[in-house]
Amino acid sequence: MCGIFGYFGNSTGMPSQQNSIAALATLGHRGPDANGLYWRQDQGLVLGHTRLSIIDPGERSDQPFEHYSNILVFNGEIYNFRELRQELLVLGAEFRTSSDTEVIAVGYQYWGSSIFGRLLGMYAIALYDGRVNCLHLARDDFGIKPLCMLQRGSEIIFASEIKAIAALRSLSINGGILTDMLSWGFQMENASLYAGVNYLAPGTMLTFYRNDSGSLKMVQHQNRLANDTYDKPGNEPTAMDLREVIEASVRDHMIADVPVAVALSGGLDSSIVAAAAAAHHPGIQAYTFTLSSGKDPEVEHAALLCRHLGLEHRIAHIVSGELDGWLRRVAWHLEEPITNINALLSYGLAALIRAQGFKVVLVGEGADEVFGGYPWYRFALDIKRMGGPSGAFHAYRKRRAQSGCVRVLRPAAVVLAETRLQAQHQHFVSRLEQYAHSPLDGFLSFDQETQLQYSQLLRVDRMFMAHGVEARVPFLYRTVLEASAALPAARKMRAIGSEGRLEKVALAEAFSGILPERVVNRPKFGEQGTVNIWDTWLSDALTSEFRRCVDGAEFLGARQLLDEFIDWQAVTSQPLAHKEKFAIALLLETVDSLLLSRVNPDISLPIQWEML
C-alpha cells in the first residue's frame, strides 16, 4: 500500500526537515500517489509516508493521519476494517473518511494499543500518542509488510525499506547475517545484512517512551500467532470447510476501491486463488510471465485453468533484457541478497501488471509453508527414521546448503558461520520437540519464521512495490492458518510411494472438481512442475554477470567492503553452482548500490516483453 519512515528520540540528534524529506524520497516507488511528512523538533518526532491509494483514494485519507493528539503512518491493508468501524460506531465514534487508516486511529482512541490485536490483514504501523509521548510500532501476524529499525542510543529510526535509514545513518556489514546469506540463501533471524538494522518480528508491538532527559525506554508485546495456533488446534476441517475458509480469505483480500488482478503460474496455489477470485469477481484478469517463447508447462497449465474458468488471460514473454541493469535494479530494491532467482521474474511481472493499469494483485505465496508444499518437510514425517529432530535438521541443511559459497569464506567467517549453524540447529530441534505430537507442524512453524519471511515475503514485497503494486497473499490469513493447524500431517503430506498427490494434499482435495484435474495433480517440481530458471537463457547471462561482478573494476569498492569475510581468490578458483554464482553477484550488486550508493534509481526499465 505505502512506504513509511520515522524517527523518535532525542531532539538534538533528529534529522533535519530537508534530510527527512530526502530519506522519504527513497521510498517514492512504494507510494507514487501522494506523500506527507510530520516533523516536530519539540517532540523529537518525524513521521513520513508515501501513499499508494487503494482504499478511499482521495486526499482526505492521506498520511500522516492526525486524530486528536495521535499521529499515524501505516503500510498495508486491514481487511476487517468495516466490521471494526461498525463496532466503533456503536460506541459513539465519528468518522470523516471511509478508510482503514482512520479505523486504526479511532480504534486506538477507544481501545488503546489492543486495537493491533483486532486487526486482520497485513500491516506495519507507527502510531505516536501525544498524550503520553510514546511511539508504538506494530507488525502483522505473518510479517507480510516489512518494518526495519535502527536503534542507536536514545533514538530509533524505522522505515519500510533500509534505504531510507541508510540515507540518514552510515551502515556496515553484519558478518553473521552475511554468512547466513551465503550458506542458506537467506537470513535465519530478524536481522539484516546491515549491522544494527533489525526487522520487527511478526505479531509484535514495540512501545518506546521518551523521558525528560531524552533517553528511550522500550516495552515489547508479542503475539506469535503460529505458535499459539499449533499449540491449540481446533476441529479438523472437512475438504468443504477448508475450501470455504480459503474462498472467504480470497474474498476479503479483494477489498479495494481500485481494480484487482491475479498473478497466475499454473501451479496449484495460484490456481486456487484465481478460481476463488473468479467466483467472487468473474471479470478478473490473470497474468502469467514467462522467459520462454516455446513450450512452458506453467503457461500451459495457466492457460488450461483460464479456459476452464472463463478468465481473461494475459501472457507476457520477455523478448530482451539488459541483465546488468535488471540485476542492479533488483538488488537496489531487494536490499538483502537473498538467493531466490524468482526475484528477477517477480520484478518483471510487477512491471507488467503496473503497465496494465493495476495497483493490486493476488498471489499464491504462503501455501507451501502453511500446507506442506516443499519436499524437505517430508523429513519430519518419519522423525525416528531421520534420527530425531537433529537428523531432520542436518538433512534439511544438506538440501538447502550453498556449500560452494561456504568454501570461499575466510577462516574467521567460517567459524562465525559454524557458530551460527549450531544455534540454528538448536532452535530447529527445540521447535520440533515443542511439537512432538506433530513434528511436521514444528517444521512448518520454523520455516514460517525463516524461509517464508526472508526468501519469499521480503522478495514479494520489494519486487512488487518497486513498481507501486501491492501484492496480497490470501493463504497468509489467520483463519487459513487455523484451518491448516487442525489438519493431521497425513492431510498435508504423504510419504514418497503413496498414491495420489504427495504435497498439500488437503488443498488439492478441497478444490478437486473446481480446478482441472491436470492442475490439481500437477507436481511442484519435475518435467511438468515449476520451470527451472537455471535451464533457460538466463543461466548463461547470469554467469557472465557473475564474472563482471567478481572481476570488474567497477565493483572493486564492494569487494573491498566484503574482503574481511570473503576470499576473492577462492571465488574465482573454486567451482560454484549457478545459484552460488547468483548469490555472490547479487551480494556485490546489493552492497555496491546500498552502501556505496552507485545506483541510479531512475534508470529506465531494463527489460521488455511482448504479449503472447
N, C-alpha and C positions, 0 to 999 in steps of 0.2 A: 504494500500500500504506500509506503513512505520511507523516508530516512529521518532518523532523529539523532540529535547531538546535544551534549550539555556539559556544563562544569558546575561543581558545587564545592565550596570550601573557603579558604582564606581570601578575602577580597583583594589583598595586596598582590597575590600571585595569579589572579584570574586573567585570562586572555583579554586583550583589548577588543573593542567592538569590531574594529577592522579585521583583526586576526580571527575573531569568531565567525565573521561573515565568510572569510576565506576558507575556514575549516568546513563550514556548512556547504560551501560551493562544491567541495569534493564529493558530496552526496547528491548532487543535482540530478544525476541519471535515475536515482530512485524515486524522485518526485518532481517531474518536469512541469507540473501544472501550477504550482504555487510554492512559495517559501516564506518563512517568517522567523524572526529572531526576537527573543526576550532577553535583555541584557541589563542587569541591575547590580552595580558595584556595591551598593549598600547592603545587598542581600548575599553577595558573593555567589551570584547565580547567573548562569547562561543556559537558556533552553532554545534549541533551534529545530526547525522542521522543514523538510521538503516534501511536498504533497503529490501523490498520485490519486486523483479524485475518482472514487468509486462509489461510495455511499454518500448521498446528499452532496453532490459535487459542487454546489455553489460556494461563494466566498464566506458565507456565514459559518461554515464548518472548517474553515482554515485553522491551522495551528501555528504557534502555541495557542491553546484554548484556555481562556481565563474564566473561572467560575468563582465568584466572590474572592477569597484570598488564596485560592488554589490555581495553579497553572499546570497544564498537562501537555505533553507531547507523546504521541502514540503511533506505533507502526504495526499494522496488521488488520485483522478483521474480527469482529465479535459476532458470532452467528446467532446468538440468543439475545441480542440487544433489544429486540422488540418485546420479548417476554419480560425482560428486566425493566424496560421502560413502563410497561403496564403495571408492574408491581410498584414502581416508584410513583406513578400517577395516583394509585390508590392511597399512597402515603401522603399525598398532597404536593408532590413535586411539580414544578413547571418547567417546560422546555421551550427553547427558541429555535431549535433545529430538529431535523429528523435523522441525525447521525448517530452512529455507535460511539463516537468520541464523546458527545455530550452525556450519553448514558453512563460512561465511566466516571466523568466528572461529577454528575449529580449523584450517582451511586455512592461515590466516596463521601459526599456531603451527608448522606443518610446512614450509610453502613460502615464508614471508615475504611480501613485497609482490607476488611473482609470482602470488599467488592471484588478483589482479584480472584478469590476462590469461587466466585459465582460465574465468572466469565467462561464461555465455551467458544474456543476459536484459536487463532494464532496471534500472538502479540508480544511486543516489547514496549513497556510503558515506563515513562518517567513522570512522576507527579510530585510537585512541590506544594507543601502545606505551609502557607504563610503564617498560620496561627501559632504553630509550634516550631517553625523554622527547621523543617526536616524535608528530606528528599526520599521518596520511595522509588525503587527500581523493581520491576516485576516482569517475568517472562512466562510464556505459556507452558503447558504440561509437557510437551514433547520437545520444546526448543526449536520450533519451526522458524520463528523470527529471531534473528541474531541480536545480541546486545553485548558489545565489547566494553571493557572497563580498564582504566589505568588509575590505580590509586597510589599516590606518592605523598607521603607526609600528610599534610592537612588539606588535601584536595582529591577529588575524584573527577575524572574526565570519562565520559561514556559516549558511545556512538553506535550506529547500526553497522558501520564498517570501520576498520582500523585506520584507513587512510585519513579520516577526519582527526583522529588522535595524533597521527604522525605529522599532520600539518601544524601541530602546536607543541609537540614534545619530541625530542630525539629518541630514537629507539635502537635497540641492539638485538642480536640473535639470542634466542633461548636454546641453548645447546641440547637440553633434554628433549624438547619437542622436535628439534631438528632430527635427532636420532629416531624418534617415533616415525616421522615423515619418511625417512629413508628406509626404515626397516618394515613398517606396516603399510605405509602409504597414506596415513592419516594420524592425527594425534589421538592419544589414549586418555586424555583428561581435559578438563575445561580450561585449558591454557592455549596460548597461541605461539606462533613461531617467534614472536617478539617479546623479549623479557619484560615481565610486569604487566603485559596486556592479557587479561583473562576474559572468559565468557561467563556471564551469569548463568548458573546451572538451570536447566529446565525446571519449571514448577517452583521457582524460588523468588522470594521477595527480600530485598535488602533495604533497610531504612538507615539513612545517615542523618545524624543530628549534629548541628554545629553550635558549639557553646560560645560564650562571650569572648574567649581567648582566641577563637578561630579554629581550634582543633576539632576533628571529626570523631564521632562515636558511631560504630556500625552495629546494627542488630539484624540477624538473619532469621528468616522464617522459611521453612522448606516443606513442600508437599510433593513427595515423589509418587506421582500417580501410578507408575508402573509397579513399583514395589508394593504399594497398598492394594492394587488390583490383583496381582498374582498371589498375594497373601490371603485374600478373602474373595475367591472367585464365586460368582453367582451360579444360578442354574444353567446347565448345559443347554445351549440353544439348538433348535432343530435347523435344518437347512433353510426352511422358510423364515424362521426367526432371524437368522443371520442375514438373509437377503434383505429383509425389511429394515434391519438396522443399517446396512450399508446404503440402501436406497435413500433412507432418511438422511444419512450423513451427506450424501451427494446433493440431495435437495437443499439442505442447509448451506452447503458450500456454493450454491448458485445464487445466493442472495447478493444482489448488486443492482446499481442503477445505471450500469453500462453493460454492453453485450459480453457474453462469456463463451470461450471456445474450449475445445478438448485437445490435448496432446495425445496422439494415438500411435503406439508402437506395434500393435497387433498381438501383444502378449496378453496374458490373462488379466493382469491388474488394470492396465489402461482400458482394456475392452470392457471390463465390468463398469468402470467409471463412465465410459462412453454410453453404454447401454442404459445405465441408471439415469444419466443426464438426458438422454434422448426421450426416455419415458416421461420426464418432467417438462422437457422443452424440445419438442420434435424437430425444430428448425436449427438446432445447434450444429456448428461446423466442427469437423475433426481435421487435424493437421498431422501429417507424417513427414519426417525429414530423412533423407537417405543420401549416402555417399555414392551409391551405385546407380548407374543408368540401365543396368541389366537386371538379372534376377536377384531379388532381395526378399527373403522369407518374411521380414517384418512388413514390407509394403504389401505383399500378397495376402497376409493374414489380416492386415488392417483394411484392405480393400474388400476382402470377403465379409468382414464384420459390417462395414458400412453398407454394402449391398443388402445384407441380411436385415439391417435395422432401418434402411432407407435414409441413411445420413448423407449429408453433403460432405464429400471427402476431398481435401486438398493435399496433393503430394508435391513436395519440393525436392529437387535434386541439385546438389552443389555442382556447379559447372566450372568454377575456378576459385582459387583461394591462395592468397599470399600467406603461407603458413607462418612466416616470421611475425607478420602483423597480427595474424589470428591468435597465435600463442601469446604474444605480448599483451593483447587486449584481454585475453582470458586471465593471464597472470595478474594484471593490474586490478581487475575486478575480483578475482578469486582471493587474492591476498595470502592465502595459505596454499602451499604447493602440494595439495592432496593428489595422489596419483590415481585419479579417476578420469580416464580418457574421454568419458562421456561428457565432461565439461565442455569440450570443443563442440560437440553436437548440440548440447543444451544451449550454448551461446548462439549457435546458428538458428536453432528452432525458435528461440525467443525473438531474434531479429525478424524472422519470417512472420511470426504471429503479430508482432507490433506493426510491421509493414502492412498487414492485412486489416489494421484498424482496431485490434483488440488490446485491452489493458489487463484482462483476467483470463487465465487458462486453468483448467483442471488437469492434474497429473496423477499418475498411479503410484508414485513413490510411497514407501512405508509398508506396503502389503507384505513384502518379503520378511521384514523384521518383526511384523506383528503376527503373521500366519505361518511362518516357517517356509521360506522360499529358497533359501540358499543351501546347497548340498552339504556344506560343513556343519550345519545344525544337526545333521544325522549322527555326528559324533556323540551327541547327548542321548540318542535313542537307546543305546545299549551301553550305559556308562560303565558297567562292570567289565565288559569285553574290552573297553578302551583303557582299562586300568584306573578307573575312577576319574574324577574331575581333572586331576593333574594330567592324566594321559590324554583327555579330550582337549585340554589347552595346547599341549605340545602338537597334537595333530592339526589343530586349528592354526597354530603358529606356522607349521610347515606348509600348510595350504596357502596362507596369505603372505608369507615372508618374501621380501625382496633381498635375497641373500647376497646378490651381486653388489647392491648398494652398501650393505653392511661391510663388505670386504674392502671398500675404499675409504672407510672411516680411519682416522688417525687413532693410535693406541688409547689415548685418554678418552676419546669419544666412544671407542668400543667398550671400555669399562663403564662409561655412563650408560650406554645402551643396555648392557647386561644387567646393571643395577636396576634400571627401569623395567626391564623384562621380568625380573624376579618379583617386583611389586605388582606388575600387571598379572603375572601368574597367580599370585596370592589373591588378588582381587577377584579373578575369574573363579578360582577354586572356592572362595568364600561365597560367591554368588550362587554357584551350583549346589553347594552344601546347604545354603539357606533354603533352596527349593528342592530338597532331596526327594520329595514326593513327585516332582516333575522337573528333572534336570533340563529338559528342553525349554521350559519356561524360564529357568535360570539363565540359559544361554541367550534366549531372546531378550531378556531384560538387560543382560550385559551388552549385547550388540546395539540395543536401542540407545544406550548411554554413550557408545563409542562410534562404531562404524556408521550407524544411522545419522548421528549428529554431524559428523565431520566429512564422511565420504559422500553422503547423499544430501542431507538438508542444506548444508552450507553451500554445496555446489548448486543446488536448485535455486536457492535464494539469490546468490550472487549472479548467476548467469542470466536468470530471467529479469532480475531488477536492473541489470546492466542496460536493458532496453526499455525500462519502465513498464514491465509486465509482471503482474502479481500471479505467482503460481500457487494454487491451492491444493491441499493434499487430503482428500476425504478419508483415506484409510487411517490417518492420524487424528482420531477423534475419540473423546472419552468413551462414548457408547460403543464404538467399534473395538477398542482395546478391552473393554469389559466383556464383550461377547467372545472375543478371542481367548481371553484368560480362562473362560469357563469351558473351553473345548479340551478334551483329553488329547494327549500327544498323538494318538493314532489318527485323529481327525485333522492334524496339521501336517504330519509327515509319515511316510511309510518306509520300511526298510527296502533296500535295493533287492529286486527279485519279486516284490509284491505285485499283484495285479493292479492295473489302473494307474492313475496319476500318483506320483511319489511325493510331490511337494504341494503345499497349500491345498490340501485335499478338501477341506471344508468349503473353501471359496469356490472350487470347481463344482462341488455338489450344489451349492446354493444357487449358482447361475447356470446349471445344466438345464437345457430347454429354453433358456433366454439367449444364450450365445451359440454360435455354430459349434458343432462337435469338434471340428478341427482346432478351433481356438481354445476350447475347454481343455483339450488333451495335449495342446502344444507344449513341448518341453522348454525349460528355460534356456538350456544350453544344447549344443549339438547341431546337426545339419539343419533342422527346422527351427532352431532356437534363436536367441539373440545373436545378431551378426557380430562376429569377432572383428573389431575395427583394425586389429593388427594384420588382418588378412586383406585389407583394402590398400588403395594407393596412398593412404595417409601414413602407412608404416614407413615407406621409403622417405617420404617427405619429413617425417619426424626424425629419422636417422640423420638426415642432412642438417636439420635444425640442431640436433644434439652436437654435431661436430662444430657448428658455428658458435654455439654457446661455450663449449669447453676449450676451443682453440682461438676464437676470435678476440682481437684486441679490444673490441667494444665492451666485452664482459670481464675485462681484467679487474676492474674495481669490485665487481660482485664476487669473483673468485677469491680476491684478497680478503674480503669480509668473511668468507667461509673457510679460509685456509686453516684456521685453528682446528677445524673439525674434519675437513676432507683432504685427502691426499690426491691432488690433481694428477700426479704422475700415474697413480694407480687407476684413476678414472680412464685415462687414455690407453692403459695397457691391459686392464682386466676385461674379460668377456662379460658383457652386460646384455640382459634380455631387453626386448623392445620397451617393455613397461619401465624398466630401470633407467633406460636412456631418457625416456619421457620424464621420469621423476627428477632427474638431475637437470635436464633442460628447463623444466618448469620452475625448479628451485632457483636457478640462476636468473631467469626472467623475473621471478617474483621479487627477489632481493634487489635486483637492478632497478625495477620500477618503483618499489615502495620505499626502500631505504636510500637509494641514490637518486630517486626522482627523475629518471631519464625518460620516462614515458610521456608521450603527448596524448592526453585523454581525448583529444578532439580529432584524432586521425580518423580517416574515413573507414567505413565498414570493410574489413579485409576479405570478405567472401561474397560471392554472387551465386544465385541459384536460378533455376528455371522450373516452372510449374509443369508437371507431367500430366 
